[in-house]
Amino acid sequence: MTPRSFDYKARDARGQYSSGVLDGADAGAVAGQLASAGLIPVSITLAARNRRGDPSGWWARLTAEKVKPIDIQLFSRQLYTLLKAGVPILRSLTSLQESAINKTFRQVLQDIRNSLDGGRELSAAMQRHPLLFSGFYLSMVRVGEMTGRLEEVFLRLYDHLEFERDMRQRMQAALRYPSFVALAMGLALITINLFVIPVFANVYAGFRAELPLMTRMLIGVSTFMVNYWLLILIGLAATTFALRMAFSTTRGRYLWDKYTLRLPVIGNILLKGTLARFARSLALSNQSGVPIVQGLGVVALTVDNSYVAGNIDRMREGVERGDSILRSASATGVFTPVVLQMIAIGEETGELDALLNEIAGMYERDLQDELKTLSAQIEPLLIVALGVMVLVLALGIFLPIWDLSRVALRK
């Protein structure tokens, strides 16, 4: 049976009450855990997240305030400050819970506190919330627990999340204008095909003359959209669903991530962002005392590209076999000559962490420059597409009128 979470209340031999959350197959298993810990169960109830049939639970989850990435980022910074000041972890979490503005995150912190009270480690308590704490985040917290450098890890996680947020905002800002123009062009095409071209088609039908090929094609497309618009919508929905299902598979996601890196303009930006994330994350794990083999496994969780992550795993396997980092990285064919050169120097001088940070900084600066000019790079493509659309519509709609006018003048 799959373990589920149970809220419990219990008291010890002196009569003092305690509460928390434990995982177990059923309430009896949880009661056994409590008895083993010297506690007498008072009440054991299924945790709210497991009450699938409770309509109020579904409604609460649906209307709950969303936890944003900035909440996790600020939590990392605040927890670093408290731990550095010597505040115990439970008191730190209590302070953060009391000051949390987001109600949902406040409940998450309460759950983490309860788990710590129940004997769990911090990383295991956070693992109960995989939608909030990524695999990389959990791995780094686990490393901090093993090395005793938890506060340092939280500071570096804050810096890492700040970089991720900055790049995400820059990408959204750069794509805002092109996306708006592309949406406007799409709406214009739909409007013209559904409402404008049918009017001209009725006019041309009264001429009883042979129409140019371009005009016949436009009328055919318009007629199909008018008569079968529902079928088109169903087809688009089915295609979207099929693509999402395909890309949700391991193989589909791998192929998508592989070929998006080869796209013009955007592919270069994605590659630089991925390499910057790789270098920054590997430097972070090395500085935190993680062995290089384990560090590469952790870094593969951060690159957000299954194709590159698969090659990092290949790189890790090569290092496990005894190959150098440079040789293993070269065999993947993913890393640029600049990255390979810096890795070679870092291995030779023992300054790999510093040079990885240099690589990350270099690509972050390049990425910022690329994002600043992204709109300017996409704009010519949009202008060409708009020009072709206007030309086709002008030739298809007005060429018959021009031909008929010339015939009338000759008469």
C-alpha positions as CSV (number, residue, x, y, z in Angstrom):
1,M,0.0,0.0,0.0
2,T,1.3,3.5,-0.8
3,P,2.3,5.4,2.3
4,R,0.1,8.4,3.1
5,S,0.5,11.4,5.4
6,F,-1.4,11.5,8.8
7,D,-1.8,14.3,11.3
8,Y,-1.3,13.1,14.8
9,K,-1.6,14.3,18.4
10,A,0.1,12.4,21.1
11,R,1.4,12.7,24.7
12,D,4.4,11.4,26.4
13,A,4.9,9.6,29.7
14,R,4.8,12.9,31.6
15,G,1.5,13.9,29.9
16,Q,2.9,16.6,27.6
17,Y,1.2,16.9,24.3
18,S,2.9,17.1,20.9
19,S,1.6,17.1,17.3
20,G,3.0,16.6,13.8
21,V,2.8,14.6,10.6
22,L,3.9,11.1,9.9
23,D,3.8,8.8,6.8
24,G,2.4,5.3,7.0
25,A,0.3,2.7,5.2
26,D,-2.6,3.3,7.6
27,A,-3.4,4.8,11.0
28,G,-2.3,1.6,12.8
29,A,1.2,1.9,11.3
30,V,1.4,5.5,12.4
31,A,0.3,4.5,15.9
32,G,3.1,1.9,15.9
33,Q,5.6,4.6,15.1
34,L,4.4,6.8,17.9
35,A,4.5,3.9,20.3
36,S,8.1,3.1,19.3
37,A,9.0,6.7,20.1
38,G,7.5,6.4,23.5
39,L,4.4,8.5,22.7
40,I,0.7,7.6,23.4
41,P,-1.6,8.5,20.4
42,V,-4.5,10.8,21.2
43,S,-5.8,11.3,17.6
44,I,-4.6,10.2,14.1
45,T,-6.3,11.7,11.1
46,L,-5.6,11.5,7.4
47,A,-3.8,14.7,6.3
48,A,-5.9,17.1,4.3
49,R,-3.9,16.6,1.1
50,N,-4.9,12.9,1.1
51,R,-8.6,13.4,1.5
52,R,-9.4,13.0,-2.2
53,G,-13.2,12.7,-1.6
54,D,-13.5,15.9,0.5
55,P,-15.1,18.6,-1.7
56,S,-13.9,21.3,0.7
57,G,-10.4,20.0,0.3
58,W,-10.6,20.3,-3.5
59,W,-12.0,23.8,-3.2
60,A,-9.3,24.8,-0.7
61,R,-6.6,23.6,-3.1
62,L,-8.2,25.3,-6.1
63,T,-8.5,28.7,-4.4
64,A,-5.3,28.6,-2.3
65,E,-2.9,31.4,-2.9
66,K,-0.1,30.3,-5.2
67,V,3.5,30.2,-3.9
68,K,5.7,32.2,-6.3
69,P,9.4,31.7,-7.0
70,I,10.2,35.0,-5.3
71,D,8.7,33.5,-2.1
72,I,11.2,30.6,-2.2
73,Q,14.0,33.1,-3.1
74,L,13.3,35.4,-0.1
75,F,12.8,32.3,2.2
76,S,16.4,31.2,1.2
77,R,17.9,34.6,2.0
78,Q,16.0,35.0,5.3
79,L,16.9,31.5,6.5
80,Y,20.5,32.1,5.7
81,T,20.5,35.3,7.8
82,L,18.8,33.6,10.7
83,L,21.1,30.5,10.6
84,K,24.2,32.7,10.3
85,A,23.1,34.6,13.4
86,G,23.1,31.3,15.3
87,V,19.3,30.9,15.5
88,P,18.3,27.2,15.7
89,I,16.5,25.9,12.6
90,L,13.1,25.3,14.3
91,R,13.1,28.9,15.8
92,S,14.1,30.2,12.4
93,L,11.2,28.5,10.7
94,T,8.9,29.7,13.4
95,S,10.0,33.3,12.8
96,L,9.6,32.9,9.0
97,Q,6.2,31.4,9.4
98,E,5.0,34.2,11.6
99,S,6.2,36.8,9.1
100,A,5.1,35.1,5.9
101,I,2.6,37.1,3.9
102,N,1.6,34.2,1.6
103,K,-0.9,32.0,3.5
104,T,-0.1,28.9,1.5
105,F,3.6,29.2,2.1
106,R,2.8,29.8,5.8
107,Q,1.1,26.4,5.8
108,V,4.1,24.8,4.0
109,L,6.4,26.2,6.7
110,Q,4.1,24.8,9.4
111,D,4.3,21.4,7.7
112,I,8.1,21.5,7.6
113,R,8.2,22.4,11.3
114,N,5.9,19.5,12.1
115,S,8.1,17.2,10.1
116,L,11.2,18.4,11.9
117,D,9.4,17.8,15.2
118,G,8.7,14.3,14.0
119,G,12.4,13.6,13.6
120,R,12.8,14.3,9.9
121,E,15.8,16.2,8.4
122,L,15.1,19.5,6.7
123,S,15.7,18.1,3.2
124,A,13.2,15.3,3.8
125,A,10.7,17.7,5.2
126,M,11.0,20.0,2.1
127,Q,10.8,16.9,-0.1
128,R,7.1,16.7,0.8
129,H,6.6,19.8,-1.4
130,P,8.2,18.9,-4.7
131,L,6.2,21.6,-6.6
132,L,7.9,24.3,-4.5
133,F,11.4,22.9,-3.9
134,S,13.2,21.6,-7.0
135,G,15.4,18.5,-7.1
136,F,18.4,20.7,-7.3
137,Y,17.3,22.8,-4.3
138,L,16.7,19.6,-2.2
139,S,20.0,18.1,-3.2
140,M,21.9,21.3,-2.2
141,V,20.1,21.4,1.2
142,R,21.0,17.7,1.7
143,V,24.6,18.6,0.9
144,G,24.5,21.4,3.4
145,E,23.2,19.1,6.1
146,M,26.0,16.6,5.4
147,T,28.8,19.2,5.4
148,G,27.5,21.4,8.2
149,R,27.4,24.4,5.8
150,L,23.7,24.8,5.6
151,E,23.6,28.6,5.9
152,E,26.2,29.0,3.1
153,V,24.2,26.7,0.9
154,F,21.0,28.8,1.4
155,L,23.0,32.0,0.4
156,R,24.2,30.4,-2.8
157,L,20.7,29.1,-3.5
158,Y,19.4,32.6,-3.1
159,D,22.0,33.8,-5.7
160,H,21.1,31.0,-8.0
161,L,17.3,31.7,-7.8
162,E,18.0,35.4,-8.4
163,F,19.9,34.6,-11.6
164,E,17.0,32.3,-12.7
165,R,14.4,35.0,-12.0
166,D,16.4,37.7,-13.8
167,M,16.9,35.6,-16.9
168,R,13.2,34.7,-16.9
169,Q,12.1,38.3,-16.7
170,R,14.5,39.4,-19.4
171,M,13.3,36.6,-21.8
172,Q,9.6,37.6,-21.1
173,A,10.3,41.3,-21.7
174,A,12.2,40.5,-25.0
175,L,9.5,38.3,-26.4
176,R,6.6,40.5,-25.4
177,Y,6.6,42.7,-28.5
178,P,7.2,39.9,-31.0
179,S,4.4,37.8,-29.4
180,F,2.0,40.7,-29.6
181,V,2.7,41.3,-33.3
182,A,2.4,37.6,-34.1
183,L,-0.9,37.4,-32.2
184,A,-2.2,40.5,-34.1
185,M,-1.2,39.0,-37.4
186,G,-3.0,35.7,-36.5
187,L,-6.2,37.5,-35.5
188,A,-6.1,39.6,-38.7
189,L,-5.8,36.5,-40.9
190,I,-8.7,34.9,-39.1
191,T,-10.9,38.0,-39.5
192,I,-10.0,38.5,-43.2
193,N,-10.8,34.8,-44.0
194,L,-14.0,34.7,-42.1
195,F,-15.5,38.1,-42.9
196,V,-13.7,40.0,-45.6
197,I,-12.9,37.4,-48.3
198,P,-16.5,35.9,-48.4
199,V,-17.8,39.4,-49.3
200,F,-15.4,39.7,-52.2
201,A,-16.1,36.1,-53.2
202,N,-19.8,37.0,-53.6
203,V,-18.9,40.0,-55.7
204,Y,-16.6,38.0,-58.0
205,A,-19.3,35.3,-58.4
206,G,-21.5,37.9,-60.1
207,F,-18.8,38.6,-62.7
208,R,-19.0,35.1,-64.1
209,A,-15.3,35.4,-65.1
210,E,-12.3,33.1,-64.6
211,L,-10.4,34.2,-61.5
212,P,-6.6,34.2,-61.0
213,L,-5.1,31.2,-59.2
214,M,-4.1,33.3,-56.2
215,T,-7.7,34.5,-55.8
216,R,-9.1,31.0,-56.2
217,M,-6.7,29.7,-53.5
218,L,-7.7,32.5,-51.0
219,I,-11.4,31.9,-51.6
220,G,-10.9,28.1,-51.2
221,V,-9.2,28.6,-47.8
222,S,-11.8,31.1,-46.7
223,T,-14.7,28.9,-47.7
224,F,-13.1,25.9,-45.8
225,M,-12.7,28.1,-42.7
226,V,-16.3,29.4,-42.8
227,N,-17.8,25.9,-43.4
228,Y,-15.6,23.9,-41.2
229,W,-14.5,26.2,-38.4
230,L,-15.6,23.8,-35.7
231,L,-13.7,21.0,-37.3
232,I,-10.6,23.2,-37.4
233,L,-10.9,24.1,-33.7
234,I,-11.3,20.4,-32.8
235,G,-8.3,19.5,-35.0
236,L,-6.2,22.3,-33.4
237,A,-7.2,21.1,-29.9
238,A,-6.4,17.5,-30.8
239,T,-3.1,18.4,-32.3
240,T,-2.2,20.5,-29.2
241,F,-3.1,17.6,-26.9
242,A,-1.2,15.1,-29.0
243,L,1.9,17.3,-29.0
244,R,1.7,17.9,-25.2
245,M,1.4,14.1,-24.6
246,A,4.3,13.4,-27.0
247,F,6.5,16.1,-25.3
248,S,5.6,14.8,-21.9
249,T,7.3,11.5,-22.6
250,T,11.0,11.1,-21.9
251,R,11.9,10.6,-25.6
252,G,9.7,13.4,-26.8
253,R,11.0,15.9,-24.3
254,Y,14.6,14.9,-25.2
255,L,14.0,15.5,-29.0
256,W,12.2,18.8,-28.3
257,D,15.0,20.1,-26.1
258,K,17.6,18.9,-28.6
259,Y,16.2,20.6,-31.7
260,T,15.1,23.8,-29.9
261,L,18.8,24.5,-29.3
262,R,19.3,24.5,-33.2
263,L,16.6,27.1,-33.9
264,P,17.7,30.4,-35.4
265,V,18.1,33.3,-33.0
266,I,16.3,31.7,-30.1
267,G,18.5,28.5,-30.1
268,N,21.7,30.4,-29.4
269,I,20.0,32.2,-26.5
270,L,18.8,29.0,-25.0
271,L,22.2,27.3,-25.3
272,K,24.0,30.2,-23.6
273,G,21.4,30.2,-20.8
274,T,21.8,26.5,-20.3
275,L,25.7,26.7,-20.3
276,A,25.6,29.6,-17.8
277,R,23.2,27.6,-15.5
278,F,25.5,24.5,-15.8
279,A,28.7,26.4,-14.9
280,R,27.1,28.3,-12.1
281,S,25.4,25.2,-10.6
282,L,28.6,23.1,-10.8
283,A,30.7,25.8,-9.2
284,L,28.1,26.1,-6.4
285,S,28.1,22.4,-5.7
286,N,31.9,22.2,-5.8
287,Q,32.2,25.1,-3.4
288,S,29.7,23.4,-1.1
289,G,31.9,20.4,-0.8
290,V,30.1,18.0,-3.1
291,P,32.3,15.4,-4.9
292,I,32.5,16.1,-8.6
293,V,30.7,12.9,-9.6
294,Q,27.8,13.6,-7.2
295,G,27.9,17.3,-8.2
296,L,27.4,16.5,-11.9
297,G,24.4,14.4,-11.0
298,V,22.9,17.3,-9.0
299,V,23.7,19.8,-11.8
300,A,21.8,17.7,-14.3
301,L,18.7,18.6,-12.4
302,T,19.2,22.4,-12.9
303,V,19.8,22.8,-16.6
304,D,16.1,22.5,-17.5
305,N,17.0,20.8,-20.8
306,S,16.8,17.0,-21.0
307,Y,19.1,16.8,-23.9
308,V,21.9,18.7,-22.1
309,A,21.1,16.9,-18.8
310,G,21.5,13.5,-20.6
311,N,24.9,14.6,-21.8
312,I,25.9,15.8,-18.3
313,D,24.9,12.3,-17.1
314,R,27.2,10.8,-19.8
315,M,29.9,13.2,-18.6
316,R,29.4,12.0,-15.0
317,E,29.7,8.4,-16.1
318,G,33.0,9.2,-17.8
319,V,34.4,10.8,-14.7
320,E,33.2,7.7,-12.7
321,R,35.2,5.5,-15.1
322,G,38.3,7.6,-14.4
323,D,38.3,10.0,-17.3
324,S,39.2,13.6,-16.8
325,I,36.4,16.2,-16.7
326,L,37.8,17.8,-19.9
327,R,37.8,14.5,-21.8
328,S,34.3,13.6,-20.5
329,A,32.9,17.0,-21.5
330,S,34.5,16.9,-24.9
331,A,32.9,13.5,-25.7
332,T,29.4,14.9,-25.2
333,G,29.7,17.4,-28.1
334,V,27.5,19.9,-26.2
335,F,30.0,22.3,-24.7
336,T,31.6,25.2,-26.7
337,P,35.4,25.4,-27.1
338,V,35.5,28.3,-24.6
339,V,33.9,26.1,-21.9
340,L,36.2,23.2,-22.7
341,Q,39.3,25.5,-22.6
342,M,38.3,26.9,-19.2
343,I,37.6,23.5,-17.8
344,A,41.1,22.3,-19.0
345,I,42.8,25.3,-17.3
346,G,40.7,24.8,-14.2
347,E,41.7,21.1,-13.9
348,E,45.3,21.9,-14.5
349,T,45.5,24.7,-11.9
350,G,43.0,23.4,-9.4
351,E,40.9,26.5,-9.8
352,L,37.9,24.9,-11.4
353,D,35.4,26.6,-9.2
354,A,36.7,30.1,-10.0
355,L,36.9,29.4,-13.7
356,L,33.4,27.9,-13.8
357,N,32.1,31.1,-12.2
358,E,34.0,33.0,-14.9
359,I,32.3,31.0,-17.6
360,A,28.9,31.6,-16.0
361,G,29.6,35.3,-15.7
362,M,30.7,35.5,-19.4
363,Y,27.6,33.7,-20.7
364,E,25.3,35.7,-18.4
365,R,26.7,38.9,-19.9
366,D,26.4,37.5,-23.4
367,L,22.9,36.4,-22.6
368,Q,21.9,39.9,-21.4
369,D,23.2,41.4,-24.6
370,E,21.4,38.8,-26.7
371,L,18.1,39.5,-24.9
372,K,18.5,43.2,-25.3
373,T,18.7,42.8,-29.1
374,L,16.2,39.9,-29.4
375,S,13.3,42.0,-30.4
376,A,15.5,43.7,-33.0
377,Q,16.6,40.3,-34.4
378,I,13.1,39.0,-34.6
379,E,11.6,42.2,-36.0
380,P,12.9,41.7,-39.6
381,L,11.3,38.2,-39.7
382,L,8.0,39.7,-38.6
383,I,8.2,42.5,-41.2
384,V,8.9,40.0,-43.9
385,A,6.0,37.8,-42.8
386,L,3.7,40.8,-42.6
387,G,4.8,41.9,-46.1
388,V,4.2,38.5,-47.6
389,M,0.7,38.3,-46.0
390,V,-0.2,41.8,-47.3
391,L,1.2,41.0,-50.8
392,V,-0.8,37.7,-51.0
393,L,-4.0,39.3,-49.8
394,A,-3.6,42.3,-52.1
395,L,-2.9,40.2,-55.2
396,G,-5.6,37.7,-54.4
397,I,-8.3,40.3,-53.6
398,F,-7.6,43.2,-55.9
399,L,-6.0,41.5,-59.0
400,P,-9.4,40.4,-60.3
401,I,-10.8,43.9,-59.9
402,W,-7.8,45.3,-61.8
403,D,-8.3,42.7,-64.6
404,L,-12.0,43.5,-64.9
405,S,-11.3,47.2,-64.9
406,R,-8.8,46.8,-67.8
407,V,-11.4,44.7,-69.8
408,A,-14.0,47.4,-69.2
409,L,-11.7,50.2,-70.4
410,R,-10.9,48.3,-73.6
411,K,-14.6,48.0,-74.3
